[in-house]
């Protein structure tokens, strides 16, 4: 095997699009593994289909120079190692043409977003990167405060606002983070930032913030993955990212100007993202969480092991079929039964090694978004939410049994359940946590009874 490094002069296979021909038309904030396995891949596929060369990407790292230092010696090239149920495959991606590191040169980031050649900004900066407090911007955040005083901005919202203020042409800003109605949410944050500044630029009104929904499992890259990619490529790639074969990107078709033909690269453009988002949150994410709690309680280390347990796999199917599907309006082009089957196939993939404890993190944040809406809708319809209640009960027992609970409300939760041996008392103690459960759920005798039954069955004590 050739041990030299992947680069434009050391390409084992010529890429489908010549990276040297690409000019930058997109800035992406948060150039981690997910972006490189998702939006960058769809952008490259669209370029292959259309022959357009104006949609190269400038990636921005908000924290460290790691990605820049990995990609620079490789002329921006990297590979995506796909791990499914068969043999792994690898593909070289060349759509990222530049990487900036915001802490080193924050002014360069603003200048690039303000460049008239750029018409689209995409983001994967995780929930923390938005510096929000509830449904709005955290104006008490010291970094937001510092940006508002006029320094070269270092926060995502500050970077966007400063660039919008310099532009003559409106921009389209596409959040790709797992936030409900992420586009309107980001518009609210930027609006509140401008309000705090006391000056709203003329171009802001025409700036668009389409909602989007993304899905692809992208586990952390290991040394074994790098070795596998080198074997398949014949050259060394220090920036390889790993992904499952499945990829989904649904984008609200609301753009201020030119955009890549992402639908030619596999994305879905739609007038309404919400039905897609609800299907993912309630089918995929809720099932993922249920398998994490039940699997961890049975001693399984990974989701793949849990879903292969005949009883747990059956409960996962039951959750989607009996409780979730009746609450959903299927979006055009999505067969909910087929989608549910795909969800379980993906979870069974042993190559991805999603750990039950990792998926079980932050339950106090995830439960209201992933599960409690389904409970509420089933109760409103006069139905018995039996399986989704089991998922909530499994979380309750997991909270009780996990000494080092990884949750932003861990102190409150552990204090609530301390010393409780009776299932009914455990249920009542956690239902009383008003940052998770609303009064309508707390006051539902049916929901409480189901929880007590399930906690007793799970051996909560």
Beta strands, then each sheet from edge to edge (+ up, - down):
strand 1: 24-29
strand 2: 56-61
strand 3: 78-82
strand 4: 89-93
strand 5: 96-101
strand 6: 120-123
strand 7: 132-133
strand 8: 136-137
strand 9: 172-175
strand 10: 212-215
strand 11: 241-243
strand 12: 248-252
strand 13: 268-270
sheet 1: 5+ 2+ 1+ 6+ 9+
sheet 2: 4+ 3- 11-
sheet 3: 7+ 8-
sheet 4: 10+ 12- 13-
end
